[in-house]
Amino acid sequence: ALALSQYLESNQEQFNLKDKKVLEIGAGTGLLSIVACILGAHVTATDLPEVLENLSYNISRNTQNVKLHKPEVRKLVWGEGLNEDFPVSTYHYDFILATDVVYHHAALDPLLATMVYFCKPGTVLLWANKFRFTTDYEFLEKLSNIFNTTILAEFPESNVKLLKATVREN
């Protein structure tokens, strides 16, 4: 989250979040959503139900002086109830943000399905992850088979890669 937050702050010309619709999946403590909000985005921070209370607290506490757009916190279980909770007709995001979401290996297929669901033509997926296991690289390979992917930055000292993915145009 720290790597992607710093990257977004340093590369605002390339990734201008001002007035953009941003969805963070697996927001955790909310750092990236807070940064996106401060950079002017309409943020929806999502995570599992048991995380939402802490996530809401952190986000409201750290964005209380933000003048632009107040962030929204919502439940999102990867691969479940996507069309009911986030109907395609209503929800379109300019950016999907994800950091360190590839760790719970049983959830990787639902995670990929969630990324595919939310990424429409024109949406940019920014994903930062610490690569620890072969499954991390296998997930990256699956992602690369579906999306156009580019490595934006690598931090070898921490094994973190920062990637951009977009929908392939037919």
Secondary structure as GFF3:
##gff-version 3
##sequence-region A 1 170
A	DSSP	alpha_helix	2	10	.	.	.	ID=ss1
A	DSSP	beta_strand	21	25	.	.	.	ID=ss2
A	DSSP	alpha_helix	31	38	.	.	.	ID=ss3
A	DSSP	beta_strand	42	47	.	.	.	ID=ss4
A	DSSP	three_ten_helix	49	51	.	.	.	ID=ss5
A	DSSP	alpha_helix	52	63	.	.	.	ID=ss6
A	DSSP	beta_strand	72	75	.	.	.	ID=ss7
A	DSSP	alpha_helix	82	85	.	.	.	ID=ss8
A	DSSP	beta_strand	95	99	.	.	.	ID=ss9
A	DSSP	three_ten_helix	105	107	.	.	.	ID=ss10
A	DSSP	alpha_helix	108	118	.	.	.	ID=ss11
A	DSSP	beta_strand	124	130	.	.	.	ID=ss12
A	DSSP	alpha_helix	134	146	.	.	.	ID=ss13
A	DSSP	beta_strand	147	155	.	.	.	ID=ss14
A	DSSP	beta_strand	160	167	.	.	.	ID=ss15
###
